[in-house]
Amino acid sequence: MTYMINFAEIGVESNLQEGVPRKDRIEEGEIKRYLLALAHVEDVAEVHLLLTVISGDCLLWATTLSRDLNMTDIGVEIGMNDTLLYTKDIKGNYYVRVQAYTPSYYSLTAVIKRKNNGSTDDKSSFDSAVVQLTEGPSQISFINSTQRSQSFYIQLRKPTVFSIDVSTIKGSVDFTVYPSDGEQIKTGRVWKSEGDNHLSISDVESYSSGNEFIVVVTGGEDAVFDISYNRDNKCPLRNLGRVANIDVDPVEERCSSYLITRMDDIEIVLASAYFAITTGNMNVTVDWNGNNTRLISNRITTINATEINNNCPAASNSGIRPDCIMSIRFNAFEGATVATAVQFTRGELELFDGLQQYVKGALSNSSPRYFVYNMANSKPLMVSIRSQSDTKYRIVGKLTTWKDYLNSNATAIYPAYADDTLSAETNNLGSTALVVRTSDLATSNAKEILLLSVYSTGSEASA
């Protein structure tokens, strides 16, 4: 008989430090516990908790009442869009939890905004506390109408060439890099993004000590973005299930890596008008831990679990050890930007604003495909289907809460074929579009996510 025993201290909390990302792995069904303790709350204006899911599926929730509460108890707040913001009745202790639904890898950060932080008119002080960046995985952050900038601190072990990537999830941002002494900006060389989301810093030894920098991200509107830095010749680790805009310069390779935490079918989506069905002026390849390279020549490429297992034989449902890293490499003869997303295909797919999701598979009036859309705001939206087949479709939608969605039994929460609160069918002209109007949102108490079931109206068909 062979068996394995795991030991874990129940209820032990790890301390969260202000502005310092905490990176952790978590297994399916596990809850990681953290404590954010504030010694003085009189000068605190905001407490912001940010969860960046690098790979897997996990949820942020927190309370200020008691460390013994469960997620469904009164007084617990769920992290919509992987964030929690406290602006009123600031407390000394925040009991923060990350709960996993699949094996996951994530970064958790606490950002504290104080009342005496100063004004952005003085470039040496900013609206919010400085957040420390660590090399590798990207970190999610935000800008809003009351906080027009967010600053990040980078400390290299020694002066070296490095690059910064900022990918917007919502809105638009620019960023500037300054040499620094700790968290204080020094006069000298300034590097500006000038509209690009990738910036390489190559002359670090000429300025100050050359190993400390402040990155200031600014925007004139509400924005959500990912930020990361990597030493050159390294492939940045990006987030599964989230779009990244990759700027590819002529005759320069760009690379994105993804940590595959379970053996399941995945898809690579390359959403760009520049990226033709054939490779044209761009070559895109995928490899596994640097081996078994193959060319990608379609906007969507599905990689099944068998191929993942062949390339990463250590894969298992309890996580992958050693790490299974899938890297996508871009080489272009002309400058281009490619919106890239990697996600698991089983059961349901996440939709992204403005990004067409290419789907293949069989549909019927009893076997749908499921999609989920995270509603960042309460604006009206339209979901449409463009098909290369003669299939007639029925789209059925449902507005719900994150809590109900995550506590549901698999796909049971999705709307059924006969539901007609939000629905649309293929018309005589062959188009199918579901419009969620302002009135639909106004009458609903659940505006957090939109669940979609897509059926064919006849017998089984390909879509």
C-alpha angles and dihedrals in degrees: 000000000000121000142158129220122206121200122204132165106235115229097006111149127208118215119248114216120211112262095356116115115231111210119198143162120226133189127226112286093011125128120209115206127211137176124211106194119188115198095197122025099173094091097037114110100172140012113202123187116197125192118193111192105205095178135353132021122292140146134226120219134159146173138194094206107072141342090228098065124114126224094259095049124110111265095036118118123206119220104242110198085009092288138103122196125193117189103153134058094007112210134205097235130044117188104208125191135187114198121194128216093178132012103292146182118206148157123230123196135179115209117192122199114200129201094236098048092117132224133303087237085083106061092207093066131046142192096263140031117279113261120213116233122209122201118266125019117062121247126219119232140159148219124202140176093278096040110046097174142035124196129208132196123221124190118185121199088231135353108287141145112274140165135220125214124195117183119185119223093180131008125354134285142179127206138206129199123214131182109245147189101225106309094338118099117236126210115251137071118017124197119201129194094217095198098317122114093214126064127176119206106204107157100057097134091065095063128065113302090333096224106080125069142165119216114201116197115197136182140168096223142031108301140170119199147165120233130189140157131208136176111254119273089033126111112233117233110237135192124269115234095021129100117243121192107220117201109208117194121204115278092001125111118228122192140192125190130201129197108226106208100180139029102253138118114283134185131214113213119196106187110187133115087222093060103081127194086261119049094251109167094353133066118204121186136176127209138174118234086336094306139095096034119194136175123254113213103164135071089240124033122184119206113193128216092255092060091046090051091049092051095039106029092178091067117128139154091258092063136283121280118205098034117269105216120187113195128196115202126198126200119176135180090204130036114269144160118224122192104218131191133173121192142154113262101206116120101334142019129213117235122216128209110267094357118117113225113215111211133184126185148084123301135185138164088270102034112057135171116242128222134179127203122195106221106218090182141007097255121131115265142187130220115196137179124218111189136188091204134066092248116138112222139205119201117197121188136194132186114216144152129266090240094055092043095051094043093050126106105257110286096346091105093060118102118266127234093260096050109111107175089103112010144133135183134200109278129214091274091057099249126127122196134159115203120198105202132202089254091057090054094044093056094047125084090198112069099149105095138007117220117202131195115193117200137172112238095223136037122317113314140167119253 
